[in-house]
Amino acid sequence: MISTKNIVLLVLPQVQLLDVAGPCDVFTSANLFLPDDTFELRYRVHMVSGTSDKIICSGSGIPLTCSHTINDIDFPIDTLLVAGTTLTVLDEINPGLYEYLQSLTTHAKRIGSVCVGAFVLAKAGLLNGKQVTTHWKYADLLQQTYPDLKVNVNPFFIRDQQIYTSGGVSSGMDLALALLEEDFGKPLASEVAKHLVLHLKRPGVQSQFGNVLPEYEMLSPFTKQIRDLLKDKLEKTVSIEYMAESVNMSVRNFSRVFLKESGMTPGKFLEKMRLDQAKNMLEYTDMSIEMITEKCGFGSIISLRRLFLKYLSLSPAQYRKNCKGTT
């Protein structure tokens, strides 16, 4: 007799295909390696629509046909993963979806998200006070929108009790492999990883793929103005007095307004700008770390290394190695 672990991939309009296909391939590939003559469990993967329609148009334009909607699920759920979509779609979600997710906490063994699917779990109140992650580009927005969360952009996935969140897009496969390892052990998870040509534990951190600061388009007009002012002055000594004077404000008022607009102090913002520039130079130039330290306005290599370890959990040399694939 073969038992079944029902995996639900919750699909919303404009879903990213890999958010669904990646975890699906991990779980279905696992079935290929489970012995046929044992009582081992098997995975059954269900694409379930988060709307009343079973056909969902993905972000790439390819339609996905779901087996169920959240209104007609007729099987026990072992694991539910909310796939990512665009943030604009999240504003159009039927409130009934959030009520459904809340009801699952006493029934499903595990609930998780891929990419910005974390915003759905957060709005449903399932992430309150928890350690979570999401796509590096939207981590600051998630933290600002839900201050009670403890957002960490570095890990590819995070488990906090029975709630699992993963980073951007392909991180859903990292999470699925971890869930597979929980269920059947490391040997089987390793076999599936090799079959799919993946790392069982991917090296590096998610934040190495993006900037430390939020994307330029996500900054307020005032913060953009200060960023534009500073971008060509990073190797020089820049004081808060200089920033305030440049926009005809007192230091006190400038500091207050900047903190409100950006969510960080002017000094922290400047530090992150310098770190982002150092990352770009390590990735796209062959300039020595000593020269990069000078060009980015860091007082010493020790200071540069300290900030890399603080924000990326990598040294500058390790970051360059990961980006360039050098040995």
ROKELO-177593 format. One record per residue (C-alpha): x, y, z. Coordinates in Angstrom, 2 decimals, always signed. Each point is the difference from the previous one (the first is absolute). Example, Ala and Ser with C-alpha at 12.3 -4.5 7.8 and 13.67 -1.06 7.14 Angstrom:
REM residues 2
+---------+---------+---------+
|    east |   north |      up |
+---------+---------+---------+
|  +12.30 |   -4.50 |   +7.80 |
|   +1.37 |   +3.44 |   -0.66 |
+---------+---------+---------+
***
This chain:
REM residues 327
+---------+---------+---------+
|    east |   north |      up |
+---------+---------+---------+
|   +0.00 |   +0.00 |   +0.00 |
|   +1.33 |   +3.45 |   -0.95 |
|   -0.92 |   +3.03 |   +2.05 |
|   -0.10 |   +3.50 |   -1.44 |
|   +1.48 |   +3.31 |   +1.03 |
|   -2.15 |   +2.63 |   -1.68 |
|   +2.01 |   +3.07 |   -1.02 |
|   -2.02 |   +3.07 |   -0.98 |
|   +1.59 |   +2.68 |   -2.17 |
|   -2.32 |   +2.98 |   +0.38 |
|   -0.12 |   +1.92 |   -3.28 |
|   -1.05 |   +3.62 |   -0.53 |
|   -0.33 |   +2.04 |   -3.22 |
|   +3.34 |   +1.10 |   -1.52 |
|   +1.82 |   -2.74 |   +1.90 |
|   +3.64 |   -0.58 |   -0.95 |
|   +0.24 |   -3.42 |   -1.63 |
|   +3.16 |   -1.06 |   +1.82 |
|   -1.65 |   +0.74 |   +3.34 |
|   -2.36 |   -2.86 |   -0.84 |
|   +2.01 |   -2.22 |   -2.34 |
|   +3.15 |   -0.02 |   +2.15 |
|   -1.52 |   -1.44 |   +3.19 |
|   -2.27 |   -2.25 |   -2.08 |
|   +2.98 |   -1.61 |   -1.72 |
|   +1.77 |   -0.56 |   +3.32 |
|   -2.96 |   -1.82 |   +1.55 |
|   -0.96 |   -2.02 |   -3.06 |
|   +3.64 |   -0.97 |   -0.64 |
|   +0.17 |   -1.34 |   +3.55 |
|   -2.66 |   -2.58 |   -0.91 |
|   +2.38 |   -1.42 |   -2.63 |
|   +2.53 |   -0.93 |   +2.66 |
|   -2.34 |   -1.47 |   +2.62 |
|   -0.05 |   -3.84 |   -0.02 |
|   -3.15 |   -1.53 |   -1.44 |
|   -0.01 |   -2.94 |   +2.39 |
|   -0.14 |   +1.94 |   +3.26 |
|   -2.67 |   +1.76 |   +1.98 |
|   +1.73 |   +3.33 |   -0.63 |
|   -2.16 |   +3.04 |   -0.51 |
|   -0.39 |   +1.58 |   -3.41 |
|   -0.45 |   +3.62 |   -0.95 |
|   -3.03 |   +1.16 |   -1.93 |
|   +0.34 |   +3.59 |   -1.22 |
|   -3.13 |   +2.10 |   -0.57 |
|   -0.13 |   +3.38 |   -1.70 |
|   -2.79 |   +1.83 |   +1.78 |
|   -1.40 |   +3.33 |   -1.11 |
|   -0.24 |   +2.77 |   +2.57 |
|   -2.96 |   +1.37 |   -1.97 |
|   -3.32 |   -1.46 |   -1.12 |
|   +1.45 |   -0.81 |   -3.46 |
|   +1.95 |   -3.18 |   -0.66 |
|   +1.90 |   +1.50 |   -2.94 |
|   +2.61 |   +2.55 |   +1.12 |
|   +2.05 |   +2.10 |   -2.41 |
|   +3.66 |   +0.05 |   +1.05 |
|   +2.26 |   +3.03 |   -0.18 |
|   +1.56 |   -1.39 |   -3.18 |
|   -3.40 |   -0.33 |   -1.68 |
|   -0.15 |   -3.80 |   +0.23 |
|   -3.34 |   -1.17 |   +1.47 |
|   +0.10 |   -2.46 |   +2.89 |
|   -2.88 |   -2.41 |   +0.56 |
|   -0.51 |   -0.73 |   +3.69 |
|   -1.58 |   -3.17 |   +1.29 |
|   -1.87 |   +1.85 |   +2.74 |
|   -0.83 |   +3.40 |   +1.39 |
|   +0.19 |   +0.82 |   +3.69 |
|   -3.77 |   -0.42 |   +0.09 |
|   -0.09 |   -3.68 |   -1.01 |
|   +3.04 |   -1.67 |   +1.56 |
|   -1.13 |   -3.46 |   +1.08 |
|   +3.21 |   -1.51 |   +1.38 |
|   +2.18 |   +0.47 |   +3.09 |
|   +2.93 |   +2.38 |   -0.54 |
|   +3.47 |   -0.91 |   +1.17 |
|   +1.80 |   +3.08 |   -1.37 |
|   -1.29 |   +3.19 |   -1.63 |
|   +2.34 |   +2.42 |   -1.80 |
|   -1.22 |   +3.39 |   -1.24 |
|   +1.72 |   +0.74 |   -3.32 |
|   +1.17 |   +3.53 |   -0.75 |
|   -1.70 |   +2.48 |   -2.30 |
|   +0.13 |   +3.75 |   -0.60 |
|   -0.65 |   +2.36 |   +2.90 |
|   -2.86 |   +1.67 |   -1.89 |
|   -1.87 |   -3.31 |   -0.15 |
|   +0.23 |   -0.30 |   +3.78 |
|   -2.30 |   +3.03 |   +0.35 |
|   -2.70 |   -1.82 |   -1.97 |
|   -0.10 |   -3.22 |   +2.02 |
|   -3.39 |   -1.03 |   +1.36 |
|   -0.02 |   +0.32 |   +3.82 |
|   -1.34 |   -3.53 |   +0.14 |
|   +3.47 |   -1.27 |   -0.91 |
|   +1.49 |   +1.47 |   +3.16 |
|   -2.75 |   -1.58 |   +2.11 |
|   +0.69 |   -3.34 |   -1.65 |
|   +3.73 |   +0.24 |   +0.75 |
|   -0.75 |   +0.84 |   +3.63 |
|   -2.17 |   -3.10 |   +0.29 |
|   +2.84 |   -2.18 |   -1.28 |
|   +2.24 |   +0.60 |   +3.02 |
|   -1.78 |   -2.74 |   +1.93 |
|   -0.20 |   -2.45 |   -2.92 |
|   +3.07 |   +0.21 |   -2.25 |
|   +3.33 |   -1.34 |   +1.23 |
|   +1.96 |   +2.77 |   -1.74 |
|   -0.85 |   +3.35 |   -1.61 |
|   +2.49 |   +1.95 |   -2.07 |
|   +0.64 |   +2.49 |   -2.76 |
|   +2.19 |   +0.53 |   -3.02 |
|   +1.29 |   +3.49 |   -0.84 |
|   -2.61 |   +2.73 |   +0.68 |
|   -2.49 |   -2.65 |   +1.06 |
|   +1.24 |   +1.05 |   +3.45 |
|   -2.14 |   +3.14 |   -0.33 |
|   -3.09 |   -2.20 |   -0.26 |
|   +0.90 |   -1.92 |   +3.17 |
|   +0.82 |   +3.26 |   +1.77 |
|   -3.34 |   +1.57 |   -0.89 |
|   -1.73 |   -3.16 |   +1.23 |
|   +1.71 |   +0.57 |   +3.36 |
|   +2.00 |   -3.24 |   -0.16 |
|   +3.43 |   +1.63 |   +0.26 |
|   -0.52 |   +2.20 |   +3.04 |
|   +3.17 |   +0.11 |   +2.09 |
|   +1.73 |   -2.60 |   -2.17 |
|   +3.38 |   -0.16 |   -1.72 |
|   -0.71 |   +0.21 |   -3.74 |
|   +1.57 |   +0.68 |   -3.37 |
|   -1.19 |   +0.97 |   -3.47 |
|   +1.48 |   +1.18 |   -3.30 |
|   +2.95 |   +2.27 |   +0.82 |
|   -1.52 |   +2.84 |   -2.05 |
|   -3.13 |   +0.13 |   +2.18 |
|   +1.45 |   -0.81 |   +3.43 |
|   +0.05 |   +3.63 |   +1.16 |
|   -3.58 |   +0.52 |   -1.16 |
|   -1.14 |   -3.13 |   +1.87 |
|   +1.71 |   +1.22 |   +3.17 |
|   -1.48 |   +3.51 |   -0.30 |
|   -3.49 |   -1.29 |   -0.77 |
|   +0.04 |   -2.55 |   +2.82 |
|   +2.30 |   +1.38 |   +2.75 |
|   -0.74 |   -2.95 |   +2.29 |
|   +1.87 |   -2.36 |   -2.32 |
|   +3.71 |   -0.79 |   +0.27 |
|   +1.04 |   +0.15 |   -3.65 |
|   +3.38 |   -1.47 |   -0.89 |
|   +0.94 |   +0.34 |   -3.67 |
|   +3.09 |   -2.23 |   +0.17 |
|   -1.37 |   -3.58 |   +0.21 |
|   -1.48 |   -1.72 |   -3.03 |
|   -2.71 |   -1.28 |   +2.34 |
|   -0.95 |   +0.23 |   +3.68 |
|   -1.98 |   -2.31 |   +2.25 |
|   -1.77 |   +1.40 |   +3.06 |
|   -2.07 |   -2.75 |   +1.64 |
|   -2.36 |   -1.34 |   -2.70 |
|   +0.33 |   +3.11 |   -2.20 |
|   +2.54 |   +0.01 |   -2.85 |
|   +0.91 |   +2.96 |   -2.20 |
|   +2.43 |   +0.03 |   -2.92 |
|   +1.76 |   +2.72 |   -1.98 |
|   -0.24 |   +0.94 |   -3.64 |
|   -1.33 |   -2.36 |   -2.67 |
|   +2.51 |   -2.90 |   -0.17 |
|   +0.21 |   +0.00 |   +3.81 |
|   -3.24 |   -1.97 |   -0.06 |
|   +2.06 |   -2.97 |   -1.16 |
|   +2.41 |   +0.45 |   +2.92 |
|   -2.98 |   -0.05 |   +2.33 |
|   -1.56 |   -3.05 |   -1.69 |
|   +3.26 |   -1.93 |   +0.35 |
|   +0.11 |   +0.89 |   +3.70 |
|   -3.58 |   -1.23 |   +0.46 |
|   +0.89 |   -3.19 |   -1.85 |
|   +2.99 |   -0.50 |   +2.30 |
|   -2.29 |   +0.46 |   +3.01 |
|   -2.36 |   -2.67 |   -1.31 |
|   +2.36 |   -2.65 |   -1.36 |
|   +3.53 |   +0.88 |   +1.09 |
|   +3.12 |   +1.41 |   -1.57 |
|   +0.89 |   -2.94 |   -2.32 |
|   -3.26 |   +0.26 |   -1.95 |
|   +0.16 |   +3.81 |   -0.08 |
|   +3.56 |   -0.24 |   -1.34 |
|   -1.09 |   -2.39 |   -2.75 |
|   -2.75 |   +2.38 |   -1.08 |
|   +2.37 |   +2.97 |   +0.09 |
|   +2.47 |   -1.85 |   -2.24 |
|   -2.82 |   -1.05 |   -2.34 |
|   -1.07 |   +3.65 |   -0.39 |
|   +3.63 |   +1.23 |   -0.12 |
|   -0.40 |   +2.09 |   +3.16 |
|   +1.93 |   +0.59 |   +3.19 |
|   -1.67 |   -1.70 |   +2.95 |
|   +1.22 |   +2.96 |   +2.05 |
|   +0.69 |   +2.92 |   -2.33 |
|   +3.17 |   +1.94 |   +0.87 |
|   -0.07 |   +3.70 |   +0.75 |
|   -2.96 |   +2.14 |   +1.09 |
|   -3.00 |   +1.41 |   -1.84 |
|   +1.00 |   +3.63 |   +0.66 |
|   +3.13 |   -0.41 |   -2.12 |
|   -2.28 |   +0.19 |   -3.05 |
|   -1.36 |   +3.46 |   +0.75 |
|   +0.85 |   +3.35 |   +1.47 |
|   +0.08 |   +0.75 |   +3.72 |
|   -2.09 |   +3.12 |   -0.60 |
|   -3.53 |   -0.24 |   -1.43 |
|   -0.35 |   +0.37 |   -3.76 |
|   +0.20 |   +3.62 |   -1.20 |
|   -3.62 |   -0.06 |   -1.22 |
|   -1.19 |   -0.92 |   +3.49 |
|   +1.63 |   +3.01 |   +1.67 |
|   -1.95 |   +3.14 |   +0.86 |
|   +0.72 |   +3.13 |   -2.10 |
|   +1.88 |   +1.56 |   +2.94 |
|   +2.14 |   -3.11 |   +0.48 |
|   +0.70 |   -0.17 |   -3.74 |
|   +1.19 |   +3.61 |   +0.15 |
|   +2.52 |   -0.82 |   +2.72 |
|   +1.13 |   -3.18 |   -1.76 |
|   +0.62 |   +1.95 |   -3.21 |
|   +1.95 |   +2.58 |   +2.00 |
|   +2.26 |   -2.65 |   +1.56 |
|   +0.57 |   -2.46 |   -2.86 |
|   +3.13 |   +1.76 |   -1.33 |
|   +1.40 |   +0.89 |   +3.41 |
|   +0.31 |   -3.39 |   +1.69 |
|   +3.80 |   +0.00 |   +0.12 |
|   +0.02 |   +3.36 |   +1.76 |
|   -0.83 |   +0.90 |   +3.60 |
|   -3.70 |   +0.90 |   +0.05 |
|   -1.52 |   +1.55 |   +3.11 |
|   -3.63 |   +0.24 |   +0.99 |
|   +0.51 |   +3.77 |   +0.12 |
|   +0.87 |   -0.10 |   -3.72 |
|   -3.12 |   -2.02 |   -0.83 |
|   -2.26 |   +2.32 |   +1.99 |
|   +1.52 |   +3.15 |   -1.46 |
|   -0.43 |   -1.36 |   -3.55 |
|   -3.77 |   -0.07 |   +0.45 |
|   -0.18 |   +3.20 |   +2.07 |
|   -0.99 |   -1.70 |   +3.24 |
|   +1.33 |   -0.01 |   +3.54 |
|   +1.84 |   -3.13 |   +1.09 |
|   -2.70 |   -0.87 |   +2.51 |
|   -2.88 |   +0.41 |   -2.44 |
|   +1.89 |   -1.77 |   -2.78 |
|   +0.72 |   -2.99 |   +2.24 |
|   -3.63 |   -0.22 |   +1.07 |
|   -1.39 |   +0.25 |   -3.54 |
|   +2.55 |   -2.39 |   -1.45 |
|   -0.73 |   -2.65 |   +2.63 |
|   -3.73 |   +0.31 |   -0.69 |
|   +0.44 |   -0.17 |   -3.79 |
|   +2.58 |   -2.78 |   -0.20 |
|   -0.42 |   -1.98 |   +3.21 |
|   +3.68 |   +0.46 |   +0.90 |
|   +2.40 |   +2.69 |   +1.16 |
|   +2.02 |   +1.98 |   -2.57 |
|   +3.18 |   -1.67 |   +1.27 |
|   -1.44 |   -3.49 |   -0.47 |
|   -1.24 |   +0.92 |   -3.47 |
|   +3.47 |   +1.24 |   -1.02 |
|   +1.56 |   -3.18 |   +1.42 |
|   -2.31 |   -2.16 |   -2.10 |
|   +0.64 |   +2.06 |   -3.13 |
|   +3.73 |   -0.57 |   +0.45 |
|   -0.56 |   -3.70 |   +0.57 |
|   -2.10 |   -0.33 |   -3.16 |
|   +2.71 |   +1.74 |   -2.01 |
|   +2.63 |   -2.32 |   +1.46 |
|   -2.13 |   -3.01 |   -0.97 |
|   -0.30 |   +1.25 |   -3.58 |
|   +3.74 |   +0.62 |   -0.26 |
|   +0.81 |   -3.45 |   +1.35 |
|   -2.38 |   -1.56 |   -2.49 |
|   +0.71 |   +1.99 |   -3.15 |
|   +3.63 |   +1.12 |   +0.30 |
|   +3.36 |   -1.59 |   +0.72 |
|   +0.94 |   +2.87 |   +2.31 |
|   +1.81 |   -1.10 |   +3.16 |
|   -1.91 |   -0.08 |   +3.28 |
|   +2.37 |   +2.66 |   +1.33 |
|   -0.87 |   +2.34 |   -2.90 |
|   -3.72 |   -0.71 |   +0.37 |
|   +0.24 |   +0.85 |   +3.69 |
|   +1.43 |   +3.39 |   -0.92 |
|   -2.39 |   +0.69 |   -2.89 |
|   -3.03 |   -0.71 |   +2.16 |
|   +1.08 |   +2.21 |   +2.88 |
|   +0.67 |   -2.68 |   +2.59 |
|   +2.69 |   +0.84 |   +2.48 |
|   +1.60 |   -3.43 |   -0.12 |
|   -0.36 |   -3.51 |   -1.40 |
|   -1.04 |   -1.06 |   +3.51 |
|   -3.00 |   +2.37 |   -0.19 |
|   -0.95 |   -1.33 |   -3.43 |
|   +0.28 |   -3.60 |   +1.15 |
|   -2.04 |   +0.72 |   +3.14 |
|   -2.88 |   +1.39 |   -2.05 |
|   +0.06 |   -2.88 |   -2.49 |
|   -0.21 |   -2.49 |   +2.85 |
|   -2.76 |   +2.04 |   +1.68 |
|   -2.26 |   +0.31 |   -3.05 |
|   +0.97 |   -2.97 |   -2.19 |
|   +1.64 |   -2.50 |   +2.36 |
|   +2.86 |   -0.11 |   -2.52 |
|   +3.42 |   +1.62 |   -0.17 |
|   +0.77 |   +2.23 |   -3.03 |
|   +2.25 |   -2.74 |   -1.39 |
|   -2.71 |   -2.65 |   +0.41 |
|   -2.54 |   +2.28 |   -1.66 |
|   +2.27 |   +0.52 |   -3.02 |
|   +0.66 |   -3.75 |   -0.23 |
|   -3.73 |   -0.80 |   +0.05 |
|   -0.83 |   +2.63 |   -2.64 |
|   +2.81 |   -0.78 |   -2.38 |
|   +0.11 |   -3.75 |   +0.58 |
|   +3.75 |   +0.15 |   +0.62 |
|   +1.93 |   -2.57 |   +1.97 |
+---------+---------+---------+
***
